């Protein structure tokens, strides 16, 4: 993918990985707009020179209105990065976890689908463009304290595969970005081995810039997650990661 002279929308890009990707796309020469719900973060990004758009991916009408606003300002939009990623701990022994589960599915999975649905007609009409979906290493190697987050990201992976097959031959590509734990927004507290954000972003952008663009953007730090079943390490790693269940209240 040529990272220069693209017109990119990053939905869910007001912090962490998304914000860093916005900066790196812009540094490569692309025009970048960022969508999200945090007014303060959007104002900060506007001060950096990014286009900004308020969007709540759990609200279909809001997503459609945001699409119309984006396309009015950026009719040449050719790249949509969709990365809603609400991450909550859940104790599956407590039925009260259901509310958190429903919220994550609505945000992470259905939010991704709403954004893709909103922009598919535009990219199909152009006959060229790229969707970048964002999943997680946890989609392939569960982290037991975050079961629905893992399930939602595994679902986005499967959806991305199907979307790619359905758009084959249209000129619209589907690329899946699969981050490991990255040291943003408290991740360093959950996982002291989280990959530094700069290292992740540099490697991810390097992979994105390859020709042809890989179907999955897999930095070295996520390979153990992605290929655990193939490599025969899955069961041992899940057992190891289950030790983190002590993070849940009342567990020890």
C-alpha positions in Angstrom: 0.0 0.0 0.0 1.3 3.4 -0.9 0.9 5.4 2.3 1.4 8.8 0.6 -1.4 10.7 -1.0 -4.1 8.6 0.5 -7.3 10.0 2.2 -7.8 8.1 5.4 -10.5 8.0 8.0 -9.7 6.3 11.3 -12.8 5.5 13.3 -11.8 5.0 17.0 -8.6 6.8 16.5 -8.7 9.4 19.3 -6.2 7.7 21.5 -3.6 4.9 21.6 -2.9 2.9 18.5 -5.4 4.8 16.4 -4.0 8.2 17.3 -0.4 7.1 16.5 -1.5 5.6 13.2 -3.1 8.9 12.3 0.1 10.7 12.9 2.1 8.2 10.9 -0.3 8.2 7.9 -0.1 12.0 7.9 3.7 12.0 8.2 3.8 9.7 5.2 1.9 12.2 3.1 -1.7 11.2 3.5 -4.7 13.3 4.4 -6.2 12.0 7.7 -9.5 12.4 9.5 -10.2 10.9 12.9 -13.6 9.9 14.2 -14.5 9.2 17.9 -16.7 10.1 20.8 -14.3 12.1 23.0 -14.8 15.8 22.4 -11.5 16.8 24.2 -9.5 14.3 22.2 -11.1 15.4 19.0 -10.3 19.0 19.8 -6.6 18.1 20.5 -6.4 16.3 17.2 -7.9 19.2 15.4 -5.2 21.4 16.9 -2.6 19.0 15.4 -4.2 19.6 12.0 -6.3 16.5 11.6 -9.9 16.5 10.3 -12.2 15.4 13.1 -15.7 13.9 13.2 -17.9 13.0 16.1 -19.1 9.4 15.8 -20.7 6.9 18.1 -20.4 3.5 16.4 -23.2 2.1 18.6 -25.7 4.4 16.9 -26.5 3.7 13.3 -28.0 7.1 12.6 -24.9 8.8 14.0 -22.6 6.6 11.9 -24.6 7.5 8.8 -24.5 11.2 9.6 -20.8 11.0 10.2 -20.3 9.3 6.9 -22.2 12.0 5.1 -20.1 14.7 6.8 -16.9 12.9 6.0 -17.7 12.4 2.3 -18.8 16.0 2.0 -15.4 17.1 3.2 -13.3 14.3 1.8 -15.0 13.0 -1.4 -11.7 11.3 -2.4 -11.8 9.1 0.7 -10.1 5.8 -0.2 -9.1 4.2 3.2 -11.3 3.5 6.1 -9.7 2.1 9.3 -12.3 0.9 11.8 -11.0 0.1 15.2 -13.6 0.3 18.0 -12.1 -1.6 20.9 -13.8 -1.4 24.2 -12.0 -3.8 26.6 -13.6 -4.8 29.9 -12.8 -7.4 32.5 -15.5 -10.0 33.2 -16.1 -12.6 35.8 -18.2 -15.3 34.1 -19.2 -16.7 37.5 -21.3 -13.6 38.0 -24.3 -13.2 35.7 -24.0 -9.4 36.0 -21.1 -9.6 33.5 -23.7 -9.8 30.7 -24.1 -6.0 30.5 -20.4 -5.6 29.9 -20.5 -8.4 27.3 -23.4 -6.8 25.4 -21.7 -3.5 25.4 -18.5 -4.9 24.0 -20.3 -6.8 21.2 -22.3 -3.7 20.3 -19.2 -1.6 20.1 -16.4 -3.9 18.9 -18.3 -6.1 16.5 -21.5 -4.3 15.5 -19.8 -1.0 15.6 -17.3 -2.3 13.0 -20.1 -3.6 10.9 -22.0 -0.3 11.0 -18.9 1.6 9.8 -18.1 -0.9 7.0 -21.7 -0.8 5.9 -21.8 3.0 5.8 -18.7 3.3 3.6 -19.0 0.2 1.4 -21.2 1.9 -1.3 -18.7 4.8 -1.6 -15.6 2.6 -2.0 -17.5 0.3 -4.4 -18.5 3.3 -6.5 -14.8 4.5 -6.6 -13.8 1.0 -7.7 -10.7 1.2 -5.5 -10.0 1.6 -1.8 -9.2 -0.3 1.4 -10.9 -1.2 4.6 -8.5 -1.8 7.5 -10.2 -3.7 10.3 -8.4 -4.0 13.7 -8.6 -7.2 15.7 -6.2 -8.4 18.4 -3.8 -11.2 19.2 -6.5 -12.0 21.8 -8.7 -13.0 19.0 -6.5 -16.0 18.4 -5.2 -16.7 21.9 -7.8 -15.8 24.5 -6.9 -13.8 27.6 -9.3 -15.4 30.1 -10.1 -12.3 32.2 -11.5 -10.6 29.0 -13.6 -13.3 27.3 -16.1 -11.2 25.4 -13.4 -8.8 24.2 -11.6 -11.9 22.8 -14.8 -13.2 21.2 -15.7 -9.8 19.7 -12.3 -9.5 18.0 -12.4 -13.2 16.9 -15.7 -12.3 15.2 -14.2 -9.2 13.5 -11.5 -11.5 12.2 -14.0 -13.9 10.7 -16.1 -11.0 9.4 -13.0 -9.5 7.7 -12.3 -12.8 6.0 -15.8 -13.0 4.6 -15.8 -9.3 3.6 -12.6 -9.8 1.7 -14.1 -12.7 -0.2 -17.3 -10.8 -1.0 -15.4 -7.7 -2.3 -13.0 -9.7 -4.3 -12.7 -8.3 -7.8 -14.3 -4.9 -6.9 -11.0 -3.1 -6.3 -11.7 -2.7 -2.6 -9.2 -4.5 -0.4 -9.6 -5.7 3.2 -6.6 -5.6 5.4 -6.7 -6.9 9.0 -4.4 -5.3 11.6 -3.7 -7.6 14.5 -2.0 -5.8 17.4 -0.5 -7.7 20.4 -0.7 -6.0 23.8 0.6 -2.4 23.2 1.6 -0.1 25.9 -1.3 2.4 25.7 -4.1 3.5 28.1 -3.2 1.3 31.0 -2.1 -1.8 29.0 1.3 -1.5 30.6 -0.4 -2.1 34.0 -2.2 -5.2 32.7 0.8 -6.5 30.9 4.3 -5.2 31.7 5.5 -6.9 28.6 3.3 -4.9 26.3 5.0 -3.7 23.1 6.0 0.0 23.2 3.6 2.0 21.0 6.3 3.5 18.8 7.8 0.1 18.1 4.4 -1.3 17.2 3.4 1.6 15.0 6.7 1.6 13.1 6.6 -2.1 12.4 2.9 -2.0 11.4 3.3 0.9 9.0 6.3 -0.8 7.4 4.2 -3.9 6.8 1.3 -1.8 5.5 3.6 -0.2 3.0 4.6 -3.5 1.4 3.5 -4.4 -2.1 1.4 -6.3 -2.2 -0.1 -5.4 1.2 -0.4 -8.4 3.5 -3.9 -9.6 4.2 -3.0 -9.6 7.9 -0.6 -7.1 9.5 1.3 -9.2 12.0 4.1 -7.6 13.9 6.6 -10.0 15.4 5.1 -9.5 18.9 1.8 -11.1 17.8 3.1 -14.1 16.0 2.9 -16.3 19.1 -0.8 -15.5 19.4 -1.7 -15.9 15.8 0.0 -19.2 15.2 -0.4 -20.8 18.7 -2.7 -23.6 17.5 -0.5 -24.3 14.4 2.6 -24.4 16.5 1.1 -26.6 19.3 1.6 -24.0 22.0 -2.1 -23.1 22.4 -3.0 -25.1 25.5 0.1 -24.3 27.4 -0.3 -20.6 26.7 -4.0 -20.5 27.6 -3.1 -22.2 30.9 -0.3 -19.6 31.5 -2.6 -16.7 30.7 -5.3 -18.1 33.0 -3.1 -17.1 35.9 -4.2 -13.5 35.2 -7.7 -14.5 36.5 -6.4 -13.2 39.8 -7.0 -9.8 38.4 -10.8 -10.3 38.9 -12.3 -9.1 42.2 -12.7 -12.0 44.6 -10.2 -14.3 42.8 -6.9 -15.3 44.1 
